[in-house]
């Protein structure tokens, strides 16, 4: 896995709402995730911003179960 500073850099999306959600999640919850959840978070960061915005703000549900799970975890922890 990459360093936390690199991960925080990847969380900077250019959309303030996503920046805040992801940065807070990494700072408060990331270290306590299981390795599979960390992998799902990294997978989420690979998705295009408009799609992520739908997941995070508009209730769209990811097709991949692991990504859907990490989205739900972000919603409950931030």
Residue, then its C-alpha position, 0 to 999 in steps of 0.5 A: x500500500x502507498x503512504x498515507x501522504x500519497x493517499x491523501x494526495x489521491x483524495x484531492x479530486x478537485x470537487x470540494x465535497x469529495x475532497x472533504x469526504x475522502x480526506x476526513x475518511x482517510x484521517x479518521x477511519x482508513x487505518x482501522x480498515x481491513x486490507x480488503x477494505x483498503x483495496x476497495x477504497x483504492x478501487x473507488x479512487x480509480x473511478x471517474x469523479x462524476x460517477x463517484x459524486x453520484x455514489x457519495x452525494x446522490x445515492x447511486x449504488x456501485x455495481x461492485x459489492x466491495x466498492x458499494x461496501x466502502x461507499x457505505x462505510x464512508x457514509x457512516x463514518x464521516 
